[in-house]
Amino acid sequence: MTAVGSYLPANVVSNEALSRRVDTDDAWIRRRTGIGQRHIVADGETTADLATAAATAALANGGLDATDIDLIIVATTTPDNTFPSTATKVQHMIGAKGAIAFDVQAVCAGFVYALDIAEAMLQGGRGRRALVIGAESFSKLLDWQDRTTCVLFGDGAGAAVLELVDDASDWGIRSSVLHADGAYRDILYVDGGPSATGDVGHVRMEGKEVFRHAVEKLAAVMDEALDAAGLCAADIDWLVPHQANVRIIDAMQKKMDLPNDRVVRTVEQHANTSAASIPLALASAVGDGRIGNGDMVAMEAIGGGLVWGAALVKFGRPDA
């Protein structure tokens, strides 16, 4: 992973503003989630627009042109259309003619899933460079009268460039572990879809159950990723977790025995942006200089399905 980029819609909705729309308040939201605000797409602004802006930023930060990209994977649960894929729209909008392009739907774990797929395809000879993008217009799925869900989510996009480089040794993706268990599909879901209801539907969630599974499963999958890479928690320079709830992030920090200054937190500013959450947080920490070339970064996420996973990445490139 050699470069990252991000994009957030200009419209910022604070907890105070949200409290004028639904029965809630800033103290209640912060106490339960750590969220202070969220970005919401403007009228006419789509997931492809967000993804394209993040991809353009990542390419610029990597000193690359769109024609250098061989593969585009967009992780999203809020595509512009049922088909074609959002990735094909991004491919056209950035001018990456000839690049393979498709979407991945693994909700909040989408970016981790997409990283794994992109690495496998590059290692399998499908090109040298990939754009992996997490992009969501999650506000489109919210029931704005349900204070248990509408306060949690926001919109945005983050992108990462993966490159095959010579003599990479221990650089790049050191390990990736993915899981799914459909037995728990009903604790976090959207109550609509093309073949079920013919409409988009709204997010529904059993918060306590989701929290319990998140803490348990993320801790376990991080152990698996560390074991697979032959590393321990002390080898991790930065934890970049899914930004869903500050209490879940705190639990992972405690589990890994990491100090505060080695955990990236953007949930207060971004809320839960689903598949965009990790790359947005990653781009924030790279952009302000916290994460640098050669740092070992741990990422983990869980989402509806349930699906979850973790990846360990040595960021940057050995020839930088």
C-alpha positions in Angstrom: 0.0 0.0 0.0 1.9 3.0 -1.3 -0.6 6.0 -1.3 -4.0 7.0 0.1 -6.5 9.7 -0.5 -9.9 10.7 0.9 -13.0 12.8 0.4 -15.7 14.1 2.7 -18.9 15.9 1.6 -18.9 19.6 2.5 -22.2 19.3 4.5 -21.4 18.8 8.2 -24.3 17.8 10.5 -23.5 18.2 14.2 -25.2 16.4 17.0 -26.9 19.6 18.0 -28.3 20.0 14.5 -29.5 16.4 14.5 -31.2 16.9 17.9 -33.5 19.4 16.2 -34.6 16.6 13.8 -34.9 13.6 16.2 -35.3 13.0 19.9 -31.7 13.0 21.0 -28.9 15.3 22.3 -25.2 15.8 22.0 -24.4 14.3 25.4 -26.4 11.1 24.7 -24.8 10.5 21.4 -21.2 11.2 22.6 -21.7 9.0 25.7 -22.9 6.0 23.7 -20.8 6.3 20.6 -18.1 9.1 20.8 -19.6 10.7 17.7 -19.7 14.5 17.5 -20.7 15.1 13.9 -21.0 13.5 10.5 -20.7 14.5 6.8 -23.8 14.1 4.6 -23.9 14.1 0.8 -25.4 17.0 -1.0 -28.4 16.7 -3.3 -27.2 15.1 -6.5 -23.9 13.9 -5.0 -23.5 10.2 -5.4 -21.2 7.4 -4.1 -19.4 7.4 -7.4 -18.6 11.1 -7.0 -17.2 10.5 -3.5 -15.2 7.5 -4.7 -13.8 9.4 -7.7 -12.7 12.3 -5.5 -10.9 9.9 -3.1 -9.3 8.0 -6.0 -8.1 11.2 -7.6 -6.5 12.2 -4.3 -4.8 8.9 -3.9 -3.4 8.9 -7.4 -2.0 12.5 -6.9 -0.4 11.5 -3.6 1.2 8.5 -5.2 2.4 10.5 -8.2 0.4 8.3 -10.6 -1.9 8.7 -13.5 -5.2 6.9 -13.9 -3.7 5.0 -16.8 -1.2 3.4 -14.4 -4.1 1.5 -12.7 -4.9 -2.0 -13.7 -7.7 -2.8 -11.2 -10.4 -0.8 -9.4 -12.4 -2.3 -6.5 -15.0 -0.2 -4.8 -16.3 -1.5 -1.5 -19.7 -0.1 -1.0 -23.2 -1.0 0.3 -24.7 2.2 -1.2 -24.0 1.9 -5.0 -25.3 4.5 -7.4 -27.3 1.9 -9.2 -28.3 -1.8 -8.8 -26.1 -2.1 -11.9 -23.7 -1.2 -13.4 -21.1 -1.3 -10.6 -20.0 2.0 -9.0 -16.4 0.9 -9.9 -17.1 1.1 -13.6 -18.4 4.6 -13.2 -15.2 5.5 -11.3 -13.1 3.9 -14.0 -14.7 6.1 -16.6 -14.7 9.3 -14.5 -10.9 9.1 -13.7 -10.0 7.9 -17.1 -8.5 4.5 -16.2 -9.5 2.9 -19.5 -8.9 -0.8 -19.6 -8.7 -1.3 -15.8 -10.7 -4.2 -14.4 -13.5 -2.7 -12.3 -16.1 -4.2 -9.9 -17.8 -3.6 -6.5 -17.5 -5.6 -3.3 -20.4 -5.7 -0.8 -19.2 -6.5 2.7 -20.7 -3.5 4.4 -18.4 -2.1 7.1 -15.8 -4.8 6.5 -15.8 -4.0 2.8 -12.5 -2.3 2.6 -10.7 -5.2 4.4 -12.4 -7.7 2.0 -11.5 -5.6 -1.0 -7.8 -5.3 0.1 -7.6 -9.1 0.3 -9.2 -9.6 -3.2 -7.0 -6.9 -4.8 -3.8 -8.4 -3.4 -4.7 -11.9 -4.6 -5.5 -10.5 -8.1 -2.2 -8.6 -8.3 -0.2 -11.6 -7.0 -2.1 -13.7 -9.6 -0.8 -11.6 -12.5 -3.8 -9.3 -13.1 -1.7 -6.2 -13.1 0.8 -4.2 -11.1 -1.4 -1.5 -9.5 -4.8 -1.4 -7.9 -7.1 1.2 -6.5 -9.0 -0.1 -3.5 -11.8 2.3 -2.5 -14.3 2.4 0.3 -17.2 4.8 -0.5 -20.6 5.3 1.1 -23.6 7.5 0.9 -24.9 5.7 4.0 -27.3 8.6 4.9 -29.5 7.3 2.0 -30.3 4.1 4.0 -31.2 5.8 7.3 -34.6 6.1 9.0 -34.2 9.7 10.3 -36.9 9.1 12.9 -35.0 6.2 14.5 -32.5 7.7 16.9 -30.8 4.4 17.6 -29.4 4.3 14.0 -29.6 7.7 12.4 -27.1 9.2 14.8 -24.5 6.6 14.0 -23.6 7.0 10.3 -22.1 9.4 7.9 -20.9 9.6 4.3 -17.5 9.7 2.7 -14.8 7.9 0.7 -11.2 6.7 1.1 -8.9 5.1 -1.4 -5.6 3.2 -1.3 -3.1 2.3 -4.0 -1.7 -1.2 -4.0 1.5 -1.7 -6.0 3.6 -4.8 -6.8 7.2 -3.7 -6.2 10.4 -5.6 -6.7 12.3 -6.8 -3.6 9.4 -6.0 -1.4 10.5 -8.5 1.3 8.3 -7.9 4.3 6.5 -4.8 2.9 2.8 -4.5 1.9 0.1 -6.8 3.1 1.7 -9.1 5.7 -1.5 -11.0 6.5 -5.3 -10.8 5.9 -8.0 -12.9 7.6 -11.6 -12.8 6.7 -14.7 -14.4 8.2 -18.5 -14.5 7.8 -21.4 -16.0 9.7 -24.9 -15.6 8.2 -26.6 -17.0 11.3 -26.3 -13.4 12.7 -27.6 -11.6 9.6 -30.7 -10.3 11.4 -29.0 -8.3 14.1 -27.7 -5.7 11.5 -29.4 -5.4 8.2 -31.4 -3.2 5.8 -35.1 -4.1 5.5 -35.2 -3.6 1.7 -33.7 -4.8 -1.6 -34.5 -5.4 -5.2 -35.6 -9.1 -4.9 -37.2 -8.8 -1.4 -39.2 -5.6 -1.4 -38.3 -3.7 -4.5 -37.1 -0.6 -2.6 -34.0 0.5 -0.8 -35.2 0.1 2.8 -33.6 1.3 6.0 -30.9 0.2 8.4 -32.2 -1.9 11.4 -29.9 -3.0 14.2 -29.9 -4.7 17.6 -27.2 -2.5 19.1 -26.3 -4.6 22.2 -25.9 -7.8 20.2 -23.8 -6.1 17.5 -21.6 -4.6 20.2 -21.1 -7.9 21.9 -20.1 -9.7 18.6 -17.9 -6.8 17.5 -15.7 -6.9 20.7 -15.5 -10.7 20.7 -14.9 -11.2 17.0 -12.5 -8.3 16.3 -10.3 -9.4 19.1 -10.1 -12.9 17.8 -9.5 -12.0 14.2 -6.7 -9.6 15.1 -5.0 -12.5 17.0 -5.4 -14.6 13.9 -3.9 -11.9 11.7 -0.9 -11.4 14.0 -0.3 -15.1 14.2 -0.4 -15.4 10.4 2.2 -12.7 10.0 4.4 -14.0 12.8 3.9 -10.7 14.7 2.7 -9.6 18.1 0.8 -6.6 19.2 4.0 -4.8 20.3 5.1 -4.9 16.6 2.2 -2.7 15.5 2.9 1.0 15.0 -0.7 2.0 14.4 -4.1 0.5 14.9 -6.6 1.9 12.3 -9.9 0.3 13.3 -13.3 0.5 11.8 -14.8 3.8 13.2 -18.2 2.6 14.4 -18.2 3.3 18.2 -15.5 4.6 20.5 -16.2 1.9 23.1 -15.4 -0.8 20.5 -12.2 1.0 19.6 -11.3 1.4 23.3 -11.8 -2.3 23.8 -9.5 -3.2 20.9 -6.9 -0.8 22.2 -7.0 -2.4 25.6 -6.9 -5.9 24.1 -3.7 -5.0 22.2 -2.3 -3.0 25.1 -1.6 0.0 22.8 -1.1 3.6 24.1 -3.6 6.2 22.9 -1.1 7.8 20.6 -0.9 4.6 18.5 -4.6 4.3 17.8 -6.3 6.4 15.0 -9.7 7.7 16.0 -11.9 9.7 13.5 -15.3 8.5 14.7 -15.9 11.9 16.5 -15.6 13.8 13.2 -16.8 11.2 10.6 -19.2 8.9 12.5 -19.5 5.4 11.0 -18.9 5.6 7.3 -19.1 1.8 6.8 -16.7 0.7 4.1 -15.2 4.1 3.9 -14.3 4.2 7.6 -10.9 2.6 7.6 -9.5 4.3 4.5 -10.8 7.7 5.7 -9.0 7.2 9.0 -5.9 5.9 7.3 -5.8 8.9 5.0 -6.2 11.2 7.9 -3.3 9.8 9.8 -1.0 9.6 6.7 -2.0 13.1 5.7 -1.1 14.7 9.1 2.2 12.7 9.3 1.4 10.3 12.0 1.7 7.2 9.7 4.8 7.2 7.7 6.8 5.0 5.3 7.6 1.6 6.8 5.0 1.8 9.6 3.2 -1.4 10.5 -0.6 -0.8 10.4 -3.3 -3.1 11.8 -6.8 -2.7 10.4 -10.0 -4.5 11.5 -13.7 -4.2 10.9 -17.0 -6.0 11.3 -20.3 -5.4 9.5 -23.7 -6.8 8.7 -23.8 -10.3 7.6 -22.1 -10.8 9.9 -18.8 -10.3 8.1 -15.5 -9.4 9.7 -11.8 -9.3 9.1 -8.4 -7.9 9.8 -5.3 -7.0 7.8 -1.7 -6.1 8.7 0.1 -3.8 6.3 3.6 -2.4 6.2 2.7 1.0 4.7 4.7 2.6 1.9 7.4 1.2 -0.3 11.0 0.0 0.3 12.5 2.3 -2.4 10.9 5.5 -1.0 
